[in-house]
Amino acid sequence: MTRFIDVHVHPPVPQLLEGAFATFLPDLERYFGRQFPQMDIDTLADYYAERDGRAVLLAWDASTATGRQAFSSETVAALVASHPERFVGFGAVDPHRGEAAVSGVHQAAQLGLKGLKFHAPAQRFLPSERQFYSIFSAAQERRLICLFHSGFTGLGAGGPGGHGVRLGLGDPMHVDEVAAEFPRLRIVLAHPSWPWQDQALAVARHKPNVYLELSGWSPKYFDTALLDAITGPLQDRVLFGTDFPFLTPDKWLRDWEELGIPEEVSRKILHDNAARLLELED
């Protein structure tokens, strides 16, 4: 059994860093205060194997909003196929593409991907608008998990106009509407959702099809309200994620261990909840 499942990994391969993320990368490096070296997929697999972990690789499609080519579901499926013992894949669709986006949902399922990644602030769409519901209906039909960015984002931070990224679209209350409309759709709210953390906790407490995911923040910054929720009533629907390469498993796990979380709760968050959600045999 692996030690952990990192459910939020942007594989730092050239297709992503030099492609879909190229507009954002200089500002991301300034924001995080370091550069993000490229890795080939074999090196990334070795990286997680050395730490006894598995990783969920995320596709990215904000092509309408950014004009950049997508880091496609097909690309992620090929990366996963190169190391299926180490990786799981989530696809992506551009919500603005209408029926093509719905077809992309079905294609992601046919490729064997487990879910879809959405970043409403960067994709510039409001998940609660009914024009996008056909996408979520198809995802529910195909049993694909929908992972939504929530809260603040380093994408565009410090750039002119934030490079068009709209922070307000990351309010998790927009996703609450989706969770209510599609009760069989498994939803993940990525990141601790600042400045809307309380809203995210409320959505997860209210909607049993919503999971919380803890990537993008070091656990040393988790406040009491978040810790009480994820180690208490929500402990069976909380997932470990890093947002790699922006935050590393080494940093996250080191800071997590210093919190003194009970071992049985920690095991759920680091591994068991994700294994159950992703329907993995580990």
Summary of the structure (lengths in Angstrom):
residues: 282
radius of gyration: 17.1
end to end distance: 5.5
largest distance: 48.3
contacts: 986
relative contact order: 0.14
helix: 49%
strand: 14%
